[in-house]
Amino acid sequence: MIRKLRGANMDIDLTTPSTAISWDQARCPWNEVEGTDEHRCAVKNVSICPYFCGVEYLDQVLCCYPQEGLMQVDIRQGEEAV
């Protein structure tokens, strides 16, 4: 059984130098366009990127850049995100 649990508080980014990790990591498309490593998917206790759409098993970040994530649109419209 797999459960979806609410309230996770975590750091997620796609900015770690390849020399510092032993796995293949995609680059954030927003960072690529702007030529920076400034943007993060989620920063613990601080923020969530407007393009972040979640995490899929096994560690696949769901990103909708350049369109804002459904979560952001639903919150602005006063609807609960799915």
C-alpha positions as CSV (number, residue, x, y, z in Angstrom):
1,M,0.0,0.0,0.0
2,I,1.2,3.5,-0.8
3,R,-0.1,6.5,1.1
4,K,-0.1,10.1,0.1
5,L,0.9,12.1,3.2
6,R,0.4,15.8,3.6
7,G,2.7,18.4,5.2
8,A,6.1,17.3,4.1
9,N,8.7,19.9,4.8
10,M,11.8,19.3,2.6
11,D,14.5,20.8,0.4
12,I,14.3,19.9,-3.3
13,D,16.6,21.3,-5.9
14,L,18.3,20.4,-9.2
15,T,21.4,22.5,-8.6
16,T,24.0,20.1,-7.1
17,P,27.2,20.0,-9.1
18,S,27.7,16.6,-10.8
19,T,31.0,16.2,-9.0
20,A,29.2,16.2,-5.6
21,I,26.6,13.4,-6.4
22,S,26.8,9.9,-7.8
23,W,23.6,10.0,-9.8
24,D,22.5,11.7,-13.0
25,Q,20.5,14.9,-12.2
26,A,18.6,17.1,-14.7
27,R,19.0,20.8,-14.6
28,C,16.1,23.2,-13.6
29,P,14.8,24.6,-16.9
30,W,14.2,28.0,-15.3
31,N,17.8,28.1,-14.1
32,E,19.0,27.0,-17.6
33,V,17.0,29.9,-19.3
34,E,18.4,32.5,-16.9
35,G,21.9,31.0,-16.7
36,T,21.9,30.6,-13.0
37,D,21.6,28.1,-10.1
38,E,19.4,30.4,-8.0
39,H,16.0,28.7,-8.3
40,R,15.0,25.8,-6.0
41,C,11.9,23.6,-6.2
42,A,11.3,23.7,-2.5
43,V,13.3,25.3,0.4
44,K,12.5,23.9,3.8
45,N,10.4,26.3,5.9
46,V,10.7,29.0,3.2
47,S,9.2,28.6,-0.2
48,I,7.9,26.4,-3.1
49,C,8.7,27.3,-6.7
50,P,5.7,28.5,-8.7
51,Y,6.6,25.8,-11.4
52,F,6.9,22.9,-8.9
53,C,4.2,20.3,-9.4
54,G,5.3,17.6,-7.1
55,V,7.5,14.6,-6.8
56,E,6.9,11.2,-8.4
57,Y,8.4,7.9,-7.4
58,L,11.5,7.5,-7.5
59,D,12.7,11.1,-7.1
60,Q,11.2,12.4,-10.4
61,V,10.5,16.2,-9.9
62,L,7.4,17.3,-11.8
63,C,8.0,20.8,-13.3
64,C,5.7,22.8,-15.6
65,Y,8.1,25.6,-16.5
66,P,7.3,28.1,-18.1
67,Q,3.7,27.7,-17.0
68,E,2.9,28.1,-13.3
69,G,2.0,24.9,-11.5
70,L,-1.5,23.8,-11.0
71,M,-1.1,24.2,-7.2
72,Q,-0.3,27.9,-7.5
73,V,-3.3,28.5,-9.9
74,D,-5.7,26.6,-7.7
75,I,-4.7,28.5,-4.5
76,R,-5.1,31.9,-6.2
77,Q,-8.6,30.9,-7.5
78,G,-9.5,29.8,-3.9
79,E,-9.8,26.1,-4.8
80,E,-8.1,23.3,-3.0
81,A,-5.2,21.9,-5.0
82,V,-5.5,18.2,-6.1
